[in-house]
Amino acid sequence: MKRFLLAASPLLVLALLLVVGQGCGGRDGAIAGASADIQKLMKDRNLNEENVVAALKTYTPTGVHDEYYIFASGGHSGQVIVIGVPSMRILKYIAVFTPEPWQGYGYGDQTTALLRSGDRDGRELNWADTHHPALSETDGTYDGQYLFINDKANARVAVISLEDFTTKQIVFSELLRSDHGAAFVTPNTEYVIESGQYPVPLGGEFVPIEQYQEKYRSAVLFWKFDREKGRIDTAKSFAIELPPYMQDLADSGKLASDGWMFINSLNTEMAFGGNMEGRPPLESGASQNDMDYLHVINWRKAEEVVNAGKFETVAGTRLIRIQTAIDEGLLHFVGEPKSPHGVDVTPDGREIVVSGKLDTHTTVYSFEKIKGLIEQQKYAGKDPFGIPILPFEEAIRGQAEIGLGPLHTQFDGNGYAYTSLFIESAAAKWSLADLKVVEKIPVHYNIGHILVAGGDTVKPDGRYLVAMNKWALDRFGGVGPLLPQNFQLIDIAGEKMQLLADLPIPLGEPHYAQMIKADKIKSVNAYTPIGIDPVTDQVDPYRVVSGEEGIERKADGVHVRMTAVRSHFTPDTIRVKKGDIVHLHLTNVEQAHDATHGFSIAEYNINSSLEPGEHVNITFKADRAGVFPFYCTEFCSALHLEMAGYLLVEP
């Protein structure tokens, strides 16, 4: 035992002591026995000391809650993924833009209406590409109240309440057909920012693409958030017209730069492809210039301009035109390395970090210098639309040589920045003070976004970094040609970064994510009072309480007032005639924690989730005569299988 302890490092000794715990009496013997068992286990599984330490840093015993939540975009799933840290356990998928059967999302009247509120041009949209979640903020820090998420594919933004982790609202503007600089919030969540990516004629009309420079445009939307109502107020929202460059990511200023926001862009060449029409492919046409433009926008002044009536209404949205933005000093450009993909404001708001995909540097801009140049009206020139361009060299503090394929940057609050290196498959830690790299850690593989706990706020927690890797390759067992994405948890609290755990994400391709202290989330265990509609957060007018159940034929169809409680539905027999319109009004009258019920009718494509106190309305046409069982789809009690009934449709 003594020889083993002398040979082992202090970390491994500590690991063994933690595994064994404080036993009564015979502790040395217990440790000796345990150490032999652990050594054998390590040998059998080919584990080293670093593996054991990583396991101890992430192991979360049953019943112990995680210290952090990650809210990650679900990519092609159209949903949001909730993950616990340090355990890296998936806790929930939040249904947002797409139907989700387990939660009954898109299968009842209320959530179907919510989904359909996001349809565009009369076409049902049942898929989305969620990219960038944004937690609501107060004074530049996450407050744990709301989450916003964009749909890049269809240019939509959703509002999610973190009181019950459900979607409340979906909005869009006809100005845009796609977005990427979304969703990002201002420091007190006054606005949710959404900027377009692929320019189109504003309003969606057809214009030949050969008129790209003359007729195609982009825009940045400022969705006004009413915190008291927990909803976006579209009537108080506005937009600024932008040139037909491809705007990319965005970030809001904070503290020193509060009232401003920044968007990077690519394709200042205004290329539009046509590789079978005698023009170069879009990718090469859009990569000719050495510099693209960082957009510097004074959103607080833009708010004043809108309130003064200096806008046009286009496609139902109040729009500040480019010329007005120029005249009012709202919009300025400064060069940025070609094909940028990341713009991140430092915690103190004094600097902006931009990475160029085709550069090896990150460029650090000084907001003080930018503001000074704007005030002096010191310009290097103007773009083709007359927007003033600030001199690049005078707007920056310097550049950091980072590595191959720098993308996104986060901060730890201790003076360090962390940048993802896509080509190099690594995360780089570098000093904001001297712009020097101090450490790199390999990740697996082709890292895209990166996140640090609170890493885009005024008070980052640091501690953990997550590499959001696009490729998994050999990390997991084979599952066919379509592989999961790979989230890798990294400890950044010590002198050296340490890779702790991998998490396969088989739902879609996540993009951005944010990490918040779990104690900031104040979620409910049940809807109170009984009969709440989660979409409106109000008692539903059709709610049913025990003793008021029944079936009634009215002019608009058959209304079934039903309750669910362990372990029966009341009524459990529903008699209708073929062709009847059936209105089911279901209330889960329980208030017990985790006492969720489900409701499904065979062959009618109906499934609902009824959390404690929730009310759901379901409308359908009984268009086929026959006998159709219905049952509770959530295992709720010992008599769960008996929680069933029949829909009888008479000819």
HELIX and SHEET records of a PDB file:
HELIX    1   1 LYS A    2  ALA A    7  1                                   6    
HELIX    2   2 PRO A   10  VAL A   20  1                                  11    
HELIX    3   3 ARG A   27  ASP A   44  1                                  18    
HELIX    4   4 GLU A   49  THR A   58  1                                  10    
HELIX    5   5 ASP A  109  ARG A  116  1                                   8    
HELIX    6   6 ILE A  209  GLN A  211  5                                   3    
HELIX    7   7 TYR A  212  LYS A  215  1                                   4    
HELIX    8   8 LEU A  255  SER A  257  5                                   3    
HELIX    9   9 LEU A  282  GLY A  285  1                                   4    
HELIX   10  10 TRP A  299  ASN A  307  1                                   9    
HELIX   11  11 ILE A  322  ASP A  327  1                                   6    
HELIX   12  12 PHE A  367  GLN A  376  1                                  10    
HELIX   13  13 PHE A  392  ALA A  395  1                                   4    
HELIX   14  14 ALA A  518  LYS A  520  5                                   3    
HELIX   15  15 HIS A  640  GLU A  642  5                                   3    
SHEET    1   A 4 ILE A  90  ILE A  94  0                                        
SHEET    2   A 4 VAL A  80  VAL A  85 -1                                        
SHEET    3   A 4 TYR A  68  SER A  73 -1                                        
SHEET    4   A 4 ALA A 513  LYS A 517 -1                                        
SHEET    1   B 4 ALA A 134  THR A 138  0                                        
SHEET    2   B 4 THR A 141  ASP A 151 -1                                        
SHEET    3   B 4 ARG A 156  SER A 161 -1                                        
SHEET    4   B 4 THR A 166  PHE A 172 -1                                        
SHEET    1   C 6 ASP A 179  VAL A 185  0                                        
SHEET    2   C 6 TYR A 191  GLY A 196 -1                                        
SHEET    3   C 6 SER A 218  ASP A 226 -1                                        
SHEET    4   C 6 ARG A 231  LEU A 242 -1                                        
SHEET    5   C 6 THR A 317  ILE A 320  1                                        
SHEET    6   C 6 GLU A 312  VAL A 314 -1                                        
SHEET    1   D 6 MET A 246  SER A 252  0                                        
SHEET    2   D 6 TRP A 260  LEU A 266 -1                                        
SHEET    3   D 6 MET A 291  ASN A 298 -1                                        
SHEET    4   D 6 LEU A 331  PRO A 337 -1                                        
SHEET    5   D 6 PRO A 388  LEU A 390  1                                        
SHEET    6   D 6 GLY A 381  LYS A 382 -1                                        
SHEET    1   E 4 PRO A 340  VAL A 345  0                                        
SHEET    2   E 4 GLU A 351  GLY A 356 -1                                        
SHEET    3   E 4 HIS A 361  SER A 366 -1                                        
SHEET    4   E 4 ILE A 396  GLU A 401 -1                                        
SHEET    1   F 4 PRO A 406  PHE A 411  0                                        
SHEET    2   F 4 TYR A 416  LEU A 421 -1                                        
SHEET    3   F 4 ALA A 426  SER A 431 -1                                        
SHEET    4   F 4 VAL A 437  PRO A 442 -1                                        
SHEET    1   G 4 ILE A 447  ALA A 453  0                                        
SHEET    2   G 4 GLY A 462  ASN A 469 -1                                        
SHEET    3   G 4 GLN A 485  ASP A 491 -1                                        
SHEET    4   G 4 GLN A 498  ILE A 505 -1                                        
SHEET    1   H 2 ILE A 532  ASP A 533  0                                        
SHEET    2   H 2 GLN A 538  VAL A 539 -1                                        
SHEET    1   I 3 GLY A 550  LYS A 554  0                                        
SHEET    2   I 3 GLY A 557  VAL A 565 -1                                        
SHEET    3   I 3 HIS A 568  THR A 570 -1                                        
SHEET    1   J 4 GLY A 550  LYS A 554  0                                        
SHEET    2   J 4 GLY A 557  VAL A 565 -1                                        
SHEET    3   J 4 ILE A 581  ASN A 588  1                                        
SHEET    4   J 4 HIS A 615  LYS A 621 -1                                        
SHEET    1   K 5 THR A 573  LYS A 577  0                                        
SHEET    2   K 5 ALA A 644  GLU A 650  1                                        
SHEET    3   K 5 GLY A 626  TYR A 631 -1                                        
SHEET    4   K 5 HIS A 597  ILE A 601 -1                                        
SHEET    5   K 5 ILE A 606  LEU A 610 -1                                        
END                                                                             
